[in-house]
Amino acid sequence: MVDASEIRRAAWRSYGLALALLLAGAALGHALGDVANRPNVGAFFGLVAGTFLAGALTKRASVSSMIRIEPAESKSQSEALP
């Protein structure tokens, strides 16, 4: 069985980090684009850069390494069949 709190923490580390990087990329791109008088273009490219950075950082950590998965007690095949 897997503890629900471990699943929530693993999801937050994966999805929370990705969301934070997407938003940070968009905000930084918007700020840089604002300086260049093209805020929407800057925000777009910042969002794209944040997407690739989020993908690169969150794909390194696998969920199974974040959560301890213990095998559930189950009946053997011969006992499970009627």
Secondary structure, DSSP 4 states (H G I P E B T S, - for coil): ---HHHHHHHHIIIIIHHHHHHHHHHHHHHHHHHHTT-HHHHHHHHHHHHHHHHHHHHHSS-HHHHS---PPP---HHHH--
